[in-house]
Amino acid sequence: MKKELVMGIDGGTEGVRVGIYDLSGKQVGMGITGYKTYHPNPGWAEQDPNEWWSALVNSVRQAMSQAGVNKEQIIGLSLDTTCPTMVLCKNDGTPLRRALMWMDLRAHEEADMISRSGHDALKYNGYGKVSPEWMPCKVLWLKRNEPALYESADKILDYSDWYTYKLTGRHTGSISTTTYRWYYNEEEGGVPRHFYESIGLDDVFEKLPQDIYKLGELVGGLTRETAEELGLSEGTPVARGGVDALNGMIGLGVVQAGKLALITGSSHNVYALTDKQVHAKEIMGSFPNALVPGLRLVEAGQSSSGSTIKWFRTNFCKDLEYIANQKNVNVYDLLNHEAAQIQPGSEGLIVLDYWQGNRSPHVDPNVRGMISGLSLKHGREHIYRAIIEGIAYGTDYNIRNFRKNGIATTEVYAAGGATNSKLFMQIHADVSNIAINIPEDNQVACLGSAILASVAAGAYQNIEEAVSNMVRFKSEIIEPNQENHEKYQLYAEQYRKAYPQFHNWMWENTLIHNSIIEYGKNTKVNQLDLVGGLK
C-alpha cells in the first residue's frame, strides 16, 4: 500500500518553498526556488506573479524528485503566501502589472487619510495609525495613481487568491487574508462596505473575490493544465490557505487560546488566540475566525529583529567572518559564544530595537534605534548581547500588553531563524519568565499548509485533529532562569520608559535629517538655520 502524502506551499518574500509530508508530519521532500523583488523607488517593493508561478512549478518538481514519490501519493495540497501582496489581473489571472508586496510603503498618504477617517473599522488597528502595508491603502493608491490599470482590472487578488485561482480555476478569498488585512468581519456581514465607500473605494467590490473560504476548506481539484505543468494528478484536492504567518501558527500547533506563537525572521511577530473581543491601542485585532472558527486572533510585532542582528554582523564582524571561515563554523556561533560570557544587562547597556521604526506597541515609523550606556569598557560582545536583550525587552513589552488586555499567555511556541540560537531563546525566556517550545520542523508555514491539505483531503476531520497528529516539538523545553529573570526586570522597565522619554527627540532628529537631504538636492543649506526653522 502506497503511503499517502500531502503538500504544503509557502510563497514567501524571497521565494517559494514546497514541502511534502506524510500524515504524521514527517517531511519527506522540499523544493526551494527564489524570485526577484523590484524596488522602482525608495519604499516601493514589487514582484512579478509570472515569476511566482515559474518558481512554484520548479519547487514542486524539486520536492517530488527529492521525496522520490509518484503523483498518485499526493492526496491534497494547500498554500500560504505573504499578505497583503496585491495583484491586478484579468478574469483569466493575467496580471496587469507587478504585484505590490506586503512591505511596499508607497501608500503612506492614503494610510494617513484612512487613519483620520475615524471609522469604526479602525478598531482592528487599535483605533490608531493605519499601516500603508494594509490592503485598502494599496488599492486606493492604485486607483489614484494608475486609474487606467485599476479600471481595466477584472479582479483584485491577494497573492494566495491568485495562486489558488491558478491551481483550481476558481476565484476565491480566504477568511485568513481578508480578516487579517482587509477589515473583513464574518460576524458583521463580511466586507465593511460603508468603510470602503467612505475612503473612495465604492467601486472595488465587484473586483474582489465573492466566495470567502475557511482555512482547510476544499476549494476544488487541480485543473488538467495545471496538474500537467506541476507533474501532479488532475483533481488533486486543493484546500484554502492564506497568510504565511498564520499558517505558521498552525505548523506550531497554536490553535487554542493560552498559547503564544513567536514567528522570527527579519522581524518578530507575536500572535495569540482568545475567545474575547479585544480592541486596544497596543495590539492589532482582534480578528474573528481568522485562524480557527470561534476564536479571535491578536497580533503584535517588532519591525527589525533578525535584520538588526544581520546589520551588526555585516558592519562590525569582519574579523569574525574570517575566523569562522577558517574554522568552518557559523559566525553567529562565535558571536553567541562571546556574548554568553557577559552577565544579563550587558553591563548597563540598553538597546532600543527601532532600526526600522516601531510596529508595536507604538506604531511609529519615525523613531530609530538607540544604544544607551556606552563606555570605554564596552566591546563588541556587550553590544551584540545588548541588541538581543533589547529585542527580548520589546517582545516582553508586547506579551505584557496581551496580558494587560486579558489575553492569557502561558507558553511560547517559537519558529524561524532566531530559534537556531539557544542564547537568543534563553534570553527571551529569562526576560519574560516564560517557557519556550521549539518545533522539530522549523518550516512551520509549509507544515501548516500541509496540515490544511490533510483536512481537505479527509485524512483528518479538522485542523485541531490534524495538528495533534502532525506537529512535534524538540524534547528540550527552554525554561527561564529565575535569577536572570530578576536581574532583567529593571533593565526591561528602563526599556519601556525610553519611548515616551525620547520619541519627540527622535522625530525631530529624523525630520532634520530628511529635510537636509531634500533641501540639499538643490542648494547648500545652513544647518543651524534649518534646525531653527523646525522648532
Protein Blocks (a to p, Z undefined) as FASTA:
>chain_A
ZZdddddddddfkbccdddddfkopafbdcddddddddfbghiacddfklmmmmmmmmmm
mmmmmnopafklpgbdcddddddddddddfkopafbdcddfklcklmmmmmmmmmnopak
lmmnoopacdfkbmklmmmmmmmmmmmlmmmpmbdcdfklmmmmmmnopacddfklmmmm
nopafknopaafklmmmnopammmmmpcfbdcdehiafbdcdfklmmmnopaehiacddd
ddfklmmmmmnopabghiacddddjbccdddddfbdcddfkbgcjdehklbghiacdddd
dfblklmmmmmmmmmmmmmmmmmmmnopafklmmmmmmmmpcehiloiacdfkknopfbf
nlpakbccddehiafkbcfklmmmmmmmmmmmmmmmmmmmmmmnopacfbdcdedjklmp
mklmmmmmmmnopacdddfblclmlmmmmmmmmmmnopamblklmmmmmgccdfbdcddd
fklmmmmmmmmmmmmmmmmmmmmmmmmmmmmmmmmmmmmmmoccdfklmmmmmZZ
